[in-house]
Amino acid sequence: MKKGFTIKALLVLVVVIACFAAVAFPRYFWEKEKARALAMDAILSDAEIAQDYFMRLNGHFSQDWASLTRYFSVPAVLNVTASAVEGSPAELYLAFIGPNGKPETDGYIVSLQENLSQEEPFLLSARRIGGRFNYQLDRPMLSGQTICRGQDEKGNMFCEHFSPYLVREHIRFVPASLEDTPENARADK
C-alpha cells in the first residue's frame, strides 16, 4: 500500500486554506489601512504643532508647506516620503514606503486650508488617494480632534469603525495658584 496524499485529502486541505484566507485577508487589509490612518493622524498632529509654532512667530497661519519645513518634518520612523503637489503650495503628497524600499502608488494629499469660522480658523486635512477605502481625515486647528469622513460607502464603513481610535483625552495644563502650593497647605495647618 502506498503512503501519501490522495486527491480528496489534497482538496480538503486546499478548501481549509481557502477558508482561512477568506477570513484573514479582509482583516489584514483593515489592520493595514487602520495603521496608515493612525500614522496620518500623527502626521496631522505634527503639522498642527508646526502651524501653531508658525502662527505664534508670525501672527498668522501658513498657506505654504515650504514655510513650515523648518518646524515640520515627516517622521522617518513612519516610512513616509513627502513631495510637493505641483501648482499648489498648500498641498503635500505623502506616500508610504513599501517592503521593497520604494514608495507605494497610493498615499495621501495633506492640505492646509483656511476657514472663515471663528471656532475653527484653520483646517488640516489628509485625503486618501488610491487605497481600498476613500476617506478624508480633517483636523481643525483649535479642537485638536481628528475627524474621519468617508467619500463613498466603503469609506463611510471604514470611518465608522475607525473613529473610536481617534478619540483621545487632551491634557489641559492649568497654572497652579499660589494658594495651592504645598508650602501654603502646610502653613494653614
Secondary structure, DSSP 8 states (H G I E B T S, - for coil): ---S--HHHHHHHHHHHHHHHHHHHHHHHHHHHHHHHHHHHHHHHHHHHHHHHHHHHHSS--S-HHHHTTT----GGGTEEEEEETTEEEEEEEEEE-TTSSEEEEEEEEEEEE---SS--EEEEEEEESSSS-EEEEEETTT---EEEESSHHHHHHHHHHGGGG-----------GGGSHHHHHHH-
